[in-house]
Amino acid sequence: MADEYNYQELDALIGQFFSINNMTYGDEKQPFIVRYRGFLKSNNSLSAYEAIEQALTAHHLVPVLRRENEEHVLFLVPEKQKSKPLKAKINLILFVLTLVSVLATAVFMATKEPCLIIPGRHSGC
C-alpha cells in the first residue's frame, strides 16, 4: 500500500485545504491510506469537501471527513474498483440447464410409481 502513493504529494495537496496538526499513514491492517487531524481552512465544510474530493479524483482516492473532539479528521481511502459486468451468456446457459434438469426430474417423478415404505412389511420398490 505504501508503494502505490506519493505521500509528500498527498500531504501538499491536502495542505491546500486543511491545516494539518497530525497525520497517520495507514498499513495493511488499517482501511485508510492517510489520516489527517486538524481543521479545514474554509468555514464552509461542504465546499471544502467537494474541492478535496475533486483534487483526489486523479489519485483514485476518496476523502472521508469527520468531526471528533472539536477537530476535523480526514481519511483518504482507496476508491472502490468497478466490478466487471456479468456475462449474460453464462447466465442464460445456467438458466437453460436448470430448466432442463427440473423438467427431467418432473418427467422422471411423473412416470415412476410412488413407493411407500412401511416398517415391518416387505416393499416391492
C-alpha positions in Angstrom: 0.0 0.0 0.0 2.8 2.4 0.8 4.5 2.0 -2.5 1.4 3.0 -4.5 1.0 6.6 -3.2 3.3 9.6 -3.1 2.7 10.7 0.5 4.5 14.1 0.0 2.3 14.9 -2.9 -0.8 14.0 -1.0 0.3 15.9 2.1 0.9 19.0 -0.1 -2.5 18.6 -1.8 -4.4 18.2 1.4 -2.4 21.1 3.0 -4.1 23.4 0.5 -7.5 22.8 2.1 -6.6 21.6 5.6 -4.5 22.8 8.5 -2.7 19.6 9.4 -2.0 19.0 13.1 -1.2 15.3 12.9 -1.1 12.6 10.3 -1.0 8.9 10.3 -0.1 6.7 7.4 -2.1 3.5 7.0 -0.9 0.0 6.5 -2.4 -3.4 5.6 -4.3 -3.5 8.9 -5.9 -0.1 8.5 -8.5 0.7 5.9 -7.1 4.2 5.1 -4.1 5.4 3.2 -3.6 8.5 5.3 -5.5 10.0 8.3 -5.1 13.8 8.9 -6.2 15.5 12.1 -6.6 19.3 12.1 -9.0 21.9 10.8 -10.5 22.8 7.4 -9.2 26.2 6.1 -12.6 27.1 4.8 -15.6 27.8 7.0 -17.9 26.0 4.5 -17.2 22.3 5.1 -19.3 21.2 2.1 -17.4 23.2 -0.5 -14.1 22.3 1.1 -15.0 18.6 1.0 -16.1 18.9 -2.7 -12.8 20.6 -3.5 -10.8 17.9 -1.7 -12.8 15.2 -3.5 -12.2 16.8 -6.9 -8.5 17.1 -6.2 -8.2 13.4 -5.1 -10.0 12.1 -8.2 -6.8 11.8 -10.2 -5.2 9.8 -7.3 -8.2 7.4 -7.2 -8.8 8.2 -3.5 -12.0 9.2 -1.7 -12.0 11.6 1.3 -13.9 10.8 4.4 -14.4 13.8 6.7 -15.4 13.5 10.3 -15.5 15.8 13.3 -14.0 14.4 16.5 -13.3 16.3 19.7 -13.6 19.7 18.2 -11.3 19.0 15.3 -11.7 17.5 11.8 -10.4 14.1 10.9 -9.9 13.5 7.2 -9.3 9.9 6.0 -8.1 9.1 2.5 -9.4 5.7 1.4 -8.9 4.0 -2.0 -11.9 4.3 -4.3 -13.8 1.1 -4.9 -12.8 -0.8 -8.0 -15.6 -1.2 -10.5 -16.8 -4.7 -10.8 -16.9 -6.4 -14.2 -20.3 -6.7 -15.7 -21.7 -10.2 -15.6 -21.8 -12.1 -18.9 -25.4 -12.7 -19.9 -24.4 -15.7 -22.0 -23.2 -17.7 -18.9 -26.4 -16.8 -17.0 -28.5 -17.9 -20.0 -26.7 -21.2 -20.2 -27.1 -21.8 -16.5 -30.8 -21.0 -16.7 -31.4 -23.4 -19.6 -29.5 -26.2 -17.8 -31.6 -25.6 -14.6 -34.8 -25.6 -16.6 -33.8 -28.8 -18.4 -32.9 -30.5 -15.1 -36.1 -29.5 -13.4 -38.2 -30.7 -16.3 -36.3 -34.0 -16.5 -36.8 -34.5 -12.7 -40.6 -33.8 -13.2 -40.9 -36.3 -16.0 -39.0 -38.9 -14.0 -41.2 -38.4 -11.0 -44.4 -38.4 -13.0 -43.7 -41.7 -14.8 -42.4 -43.6 -11.8 -45.0 -45.2 -9.4 -44.7 -43.8 -5.9 -43.1 -46.2 -3.4 -44.3 -46.3 0.2 -42.0 -47.8 2.8 -44.0 -49.2 5.7 -41.9 -50.6 8.6 -42.4 -54.3 9.1 -43.7 -55.0 5.6 -41.9 -56.0 2.5 -41.8 -53.3 0.0 -41.9 -54.0 -3.7 -39.9 -50.9 -4.6 
